Amino acid sequence: MTTVAAHDATLTGRAGSVRAGERTAFSEWGSLYRVGGWAALAVLALVPIQMIVFFVWPPPTSVIGWFELLQANALVGLLDMDLLMIVDYGLLALFFLALYVVLRRTSPSFAAIALTAELLAIAAYFASTTPFEMLTLSGQYASAVTDAERLSALSAGQATYAVWQGTAFNVSYILSAAAALIASVLMLRSSVFGRATAYAGILMGVAGLVPPTVGALGLVMSLVSLVPMWVWLFLAGRKLLQLARG
């Protein structure tokens, strides 16, 4: 009996040590969890602003139309060219870094893959975005005094416009969806995040595998992905803030 009691006490002590160790490990990253949680909620707040801008001031369909919009209202033109997406991706880097710290306890390898995919997506997006280049070219087009100068600015604008939603953008879009998909699958195996969070992220990731540049299907899928994205960012961001509070 004494041996059994001692064995039980040893097991209890070990379990308590593990739980204490987990609490200590989580508390060491409290500041990152707080930053990552607020970053997720900030992205959540920026998305409706982007949607309102698109509906109130629909993006032009030609390079000259972009030039005219940027000259008439530079802020609206920049917002139409996804200026806020630059902010979104910067915030998502912090969010995914916090997710990595949590999810590496479930699978260090796949958590690292998800983080790497998101960072590559961010780098690819920064390489593709061109709002300020278009703003500069619109000024050159407006101040041109000869047809040759206008044609030069227009040609440069067409090339810049093609880059904006070209290969780098599509690669970025797919990589970001894959990162969310991998992270959400890990959430299913983790005891930290709920199943609702995981399933919302999986739905968002699957829908995001089709870029909005792929015709009508891409536009529909991008709109469909918004609903689970809001749920995923809200629930995951809230959980990170809870972890930050210990």
N, C-alpha and C positions, 0 to 999 in steps of 0.2 A: 504493500500500500504506500509505503513511504517513497519507494522508487517511482511508482506511477504518479504520485503527487508531484514529485520533483520533476518528472518528465513533462507533466502538464504545465508546471510553472515555467519550465524552460521554454516550451512552445509559446506560452502566453507572452513571456518576456521578449522572445524573438519577434512575434507579431507586433507587439507594441513598439519595438525598436524600428521595424520596417515602416510602420505608420508614422512614427516620429521622423524617420529619415525622409519619407515622402513629403511630410509637411515642411521640413527644413528645406528640402530641394525646391519645393514650389515657392517658398517665401523668398529664397535667394533671387528669384526671377520676378519678384513682385512688380518692380518698376517697368520691366518689359511687358508684362501682362497688362498693366494699366495703359501703357502707351499703345499696345496692339489693340486692346479693347476699344479705346476711344478712336483709334484710327479706323476700325471697322464701322463704328457708328457715324464717323464723319463722312465716310464714303456713302453710307446709307442716306445721309442728309443731302449730299451733293447730287445724287442721281435725279431726284425730282426737279431740281433746278435745271439740270441739263435737258430734261424732257420738256419743261415749260418753254425753254428757249427754242427748242426745235419746233414746237407746235406754234408758238407765237411768231417766230421768225424762221420759216422753213429755209433750209440751206439752198443756195442757188444750184443750178444744174450746169453752169458753164463757168469757164475761167473768168470771162469778162464780168459775169454776174457776181463772182466772188470779189473781183477788183472793185466793182461799184459798191458792194455792201461794205467792204472794209474801209473804203473812203468815206462812205456816208455815216457809218457807225462802227468804229474799229472794235469796240468791246463786244458788240453783238456778233460781228464777223468772227472774232477770235473764239467766242463761245460756241458758235456754230461749227467751227473747225476743231471742236473737242478740246478746247483749252483746259477745261476742268478735268478731262481724262488724265492729263499730265499730273495733276494733283492727286487724282484717284490712285494712279499707279504708285506714286510715291508713298501714299498711305498704306496701300496693300503690301508693300515691301515690309513695313513694320508689323502689319497684321500677320503675314505669313511667317515672319521670324518668330513671333510669339507662339504661333501654332506649332512650329517646328520644335520648340523647347518642350511643349506639352506632349506632342505626338511621338517624339523620339523614344519615349518610354514604352510605347506600343510597338514601334518598328523603326529603329534608327535609320535603316537603309532607305525605306520608302518615305520616311519623313524628310530625309535629306534630298531624295529625288523630287518630292513635291516642292520643297523650297527652291531647289535649283531651277526647276521648270518655271516657277513664277519669276525668279530673278532674270532668267533668260527672256521671258515674256516682256518684262519691264524694259530691259535693254533694247529688245527689238522694237517695242512701241516708241521709245524715245528716238530711235533711229528713223522711224517712219513719220512721226508727227511734224507738220510744217506750218503751223499757223503764223508764226512771226516771219518766216520766209515769204509767205504769201502777202503779208502786210507790207513788207518792204517792196515787193514786186508791184503791188498795187499802187504804191506811191510813185515808183518809177514810171508806171504806165500813165498815171494821171499827170505827171510833170513832163512827159515826153513832148517834144516839139516837132518831131518829124515822124513820118510813117515807119521809117526804119527803126527808130527807138521804140515806138509802140509795138512793132512786130517782135522785136527782140525781147521786150518785157513779157509779151503774150506767150511767146515760145517757152521762155523760162517758167512762166506760170503753169503752162500745160504740163511741163516735165515735173514740176514740183507737186502739182495736183495728182499726177499719176503715182508718185511716190507715197503720197499721204495714205492711200488705201491700196497699196500694192503688196508685194511679197512680204515685206517686214511686218506690215500690219496683220496680214492673215496668219503668219507664223506666230505672232504675239498673241492673237486671239485664241488660237488653238492650244498653245502652250499654257496659257492662263486657265483655260477650261480643264486641261489635263491635270494641272496642279491642284485645282479645287476638287476634281474628281478623286485623285489619289488621297488628298487630305481627308475627304469626307468618308472614304472607305475605311481609313484608319480610325476615324471617329466612331465607326460602328464597333470596332474592336476595343476602343478605349472606354474606361469607366468614368472619364471626366465629362465628355460631351454626351448629350442625350441622343436618342435615335431620331427624333424629329430634326435636330440639327444636321445629322449625318445624311438623312434622306433628302433634305432640302438641298444640301450641297451636291449630292449625286445627281439630282434632277437638273440643277443649274449647270453642272459640268457636262452632262450629256447634251443638253441643249446648246451649250457653247462650243461644241465641237464643229458646228457649222457656222462659218463666219458670215456676217451680214452682207458681205460683198457677193455672196453666191446667190444672186437673183432674189426672187420673191421668197423662196424657202429660207434663205439666210435671214431675211428681214423678219419673217414670222418667228423663227427660232430665237433670234435675238430678243424679240419682245416677250416671248414665252419665258425666257430665262430670267427675266427681271423679277418675277414673283418669287421663285425659290431663292434668288439671290438676296432679296430683301430679308427673307426669313433666315437664311443662313448667316448673313452678316450680323443681324440683330441678335440671334441666339448665341452665336459663337463669340461675338463681341461682349455680350452680357456675361457669359461664362468666364471670359478672361478677366473682366473686372471683378467678378466674384473671387477668382483665384488671387487677384492682387490684394483683395481685402483679407485673404487668409481663410 
